[in-house]
Amino acid sequence: MKLKKTLMPIVCILFASMACKEKQPEKIEDVAEEVRTEYYTEPYRPQFHFSPEENWMNDPNGLVYNDGVYHLFFQYYPEDIVWGPMHWGHAISSDMIHWAHKPIALFPDEHGLIFSGSAVLDEANTSGFGKEGNSPLVAIFTYHLMEGEKAGRTDFQTQGIAYSLDNGDTWTKYEGNPVIGNDGIKDFRDPKVFWNDKENVWTMLLVAGDHLQIWNSPDLKEWEKVSEFGKDQGAHGGVWECPDLFKLKVEGSEEEKWVLLISINPGAPNGGSGTQYFIGDFDGTTFTSDQKDNRWIDWGTDNYAGVTYNNVPGGDRIFIGWMSNWTYARDTPTEKWRSATTLPRKLALQKINGRYELINYPLSNLDKIITAGSKETVTIEGGANVEKTFENFNQSETKFLTSSKDFQITFKNKNDEQLILTSNGEKQLLRLDRSRSGKTDFQEDFGTTMQMPVTNLPNGEYEVRILIDRSSIEVFVNKGQYVMTAQIFPNEQYNTMEIKNTSQKSFELKDFGINLVKRIW
């Protein structure tokens, strides 16, 4: 009915001699605005993060750019808001900010459900799937045969491929699937594939329980295992998942290093799911790293299974994660849909105080939907606090520069629900307390206080940037050197911010601003 109302004024103009009996709005834009504001407005619905229109979503899959389009595939169950038989959902974007929903890309078949994986542009048509100069997109994914799992077998996960000749709109599964079988590894999944310039082959990363396998192929069909990594390195509190491997230049130098991402569940530093990274070298067949400590791309509880885009113009590494945690992912208090993605982030490698650091920070395109207001310098005396009000902190950006490492920022609403971010300079810790942030009782582990060591911040001023959406907070310290992402479910939007100086010395927050982030739907 709303579509008909939108079109009726045009019909009236074209057929002026005919009586238009239905009462019309004054402007077409009035109806368009009405439709727009009714869409994506359910309780807790993210306003500037991607989420499916309805039902369950988890891992981002098949992140690839081609012909002006950024593809976001994702684990999707179209029948319910809890995990079920996995498909590949699909959305596209031209700017990584606004998204358009597409039909389901991949459905389960006789080989199993469609679990996580990746996609590549086979520009040279090594696979032979291309036709008449049309380079195919090739998706590589894990088959999960539920009947095999239920029967107690250990070979129920295999790897399959499919191809598209219309830039991802439709897909054809390879008749020779699966392309990699299973000799009895229970957790054998999540292929990430990229073109390997060193060997002039395709390289596939596969996780095998508690470590990584590396495979090579000339044509995406025939694969050979060439090495392993990680049996005696990294965190091993749970199963390894969703690997990724890429090269980055160390900013300000000509040095290049390879970065390996590995998600793990459980075993993250603040409980449940998390993503670790390794910095090392890759010779075309083998990844090595002399890293001794465990490092995490995000210290919050809600950034998991993140991977990066293939084929991005200019070679940027753009990362998207699933904004949830397997500890409570099935229990969060949403009704029409469940789960969202993190903001897309550009990854970079820096050497800070002699230590390599993986930086992740929102894409600059995000600034296009931020309504920047005035900036000020806020001076807070020792032990004192200041209060700021804003109509809706749950659709906002707060940003400032400071040299202080002793402060507390509390977001509050009229119900006195509180989300508290605390920086402790002596302990070199940043804490995020959501125990009183809103709804927390849907799962016993949700109402936690998470903490992040900030032991390598440079001396002097650094940036703090806080982005809050309806049901999430993302905190970026020193342009993404340290990051925390967490879900929140306040019963009312936050409208007050209290900033407290927890030291005895006054400090300044320079270029302090609170800005509205526009909705993308």
RAWOFEN-V973927 format. One record per helix or strand of 2 or more residues. SS is the DSSP state (A for helix, B for strand). FROM is the first residue (numbers start at 1). LEN is the number of residues. If there is no record, write none. Layout:
SS&FROM&LEN ; SS&FROM&LEN
This chain:
A&2&13 ; A&28&11 ; B&55&12 ; B&69&9 ; B&87&7 ; B&100&7 ; B&112&11 ; B&136&9 ; A&146&5 ; B&157&8 ; B&172&2 ; B&188&9 ; B&201&8 ; B&212&6 ; B&224&6 ; B&239&12 ; B&256&10 ; B&274&9 ; B&287&2 ; B&295&2 ; B&304&5 ; A&313&3 ; B&317&6 ; B&337&2 ; B&340&2 ; B&345&8 ; B&355&8 ; A&364&6 ; B&370&2 ; B&376&5 ; B&385&5 ; A&393&3 ; B&396&7 ; B&407&6 ; B&418&7 ; B&429&8 ; B&449&5 ; B&462&8 ; B&472&6 ; B&482&6 ; B&496&6 ; B&507&11
